[in-house]
């Protein structure tokens, strides 16, 4: 593995902070949103991390990590558009959740790969991208993403149902 550059360290440290804020945001609010300061912080850090990934070329050229950086930027913009403009009406919140939550997966794939290929120093856990340990981590993160996103979508649906029921109940009480 090549030495870490200053840009690489900057990218890595901010990426760790981004993942910590994502975990906090999801645990506290169940969805990522610009409505909370921690959601805004996560999204800002994510944009910086994805943008800085596009400047790291220690693997010889444009690769999967760069593609994930581009996908991350697209997901953030898509989620922000859904959150701010609700292009698809009530369904926009589901697309927002898909976009923002996908960024967490896009963070985790290169993060675990780089971790396993760099540590422990001098004798890393894996030597290649297709090592079974790397592949299994990627599959585990994909499964966690699917379960987490499914939970979010169900929670959002339940929230919509609760909002729709409340006004009807209020009308019944008034009559």
C-alpha positions, -999 to +999 in steps of 0.1 A: +000+000+000+013+035-008+020+060+020-010+081+031-008+117+017-020+147+036-051+146+015-056+110+024-053+117+061-077+147+058-101+124+039-099+096+064-103+117+095-133+135+081-147+102+069-146+088+105-163+119+118-189+116+090-197+080+100-199+089+137-224+117+129-244+094+106-246+068+134-257+094+159-282+109+135-298+076+126-299+065+162-316+097+174-338+107+145-341+074+125-335+093+092-309+117+080-322+152+073-310+187+070-337+196+096-312+188+124-278+203+129-262+168+131-278+159+098-265+190+082-231+183+097-231+147+083-241+158+048-215+186+048-188+162+059-200+136+034-197+161+005-162+171+016-151+134+020-166+124-014-150+155-030-116+148-015-118+111-026-118+124-062-083+139-056-067+107-043-050+086-070-027+063-051-041+032-068-031+042-103-061+060-117-099+065-115-112+035-097-141+021-076-135+046-048-138+075-072-170+060-086-184+057-050-174+094-045-194+104-075-223+082-065-222+098-030-223+133-044-253+123-066-271+107-037-266+138-015-278+162-042-308+139-050-317+136-013-314+174-008-336+181-039-362+156-025-360+172+010-362+208-002-385+207-032-405+174-026-406+168-064-425+136-059-449+149-032-454+126-002-431+100-018-402+125-017-393+116+019-387+080+008-364+090-020-346+114+005-341+085+029-328+062+001-304+089-011-290+100+022-288+065+037-270+052+006-242+076+013-235+057+045-230+025+025-209+044+000-187+056+030-184+021+044-172+002+014-140+021+008-135+026+045-134-011+054-114-019+023-087+006+031-087-004+068-082-040+060-055-033+034-035-009+057-038-024+092-020-037+111+010-018+098+035-040+081+011-071+081-023-060+068-053-083+072-057-086+034-036-081+004-062-076-024-096-061-031-111-096-038-099-112-006-129-131+010-127-110+042-132-078+021-160-094+001-177-106+033-175-072+049-190-056+018-219-082+018-225-076+055-226-038+050-250-043+021-273-065+043-272-039+071-280-012+046-310-031+032-323-038+067-317-003+079-332+013+049-362-010+050-367+000+087-365+036+078-390+033+050-414+014+073-409+040+100-416+069+075-448+051+064-459+047+100-453+084+106-474+093+075-502+071+087-501+087+122-503+121+106-532+111+085-551+095+114-548+124+138-568+150+119-597+125+114-596+117+152-597+154+160-628+158+137-646+130+154-640+145+188-653+179+177-686+165+164 
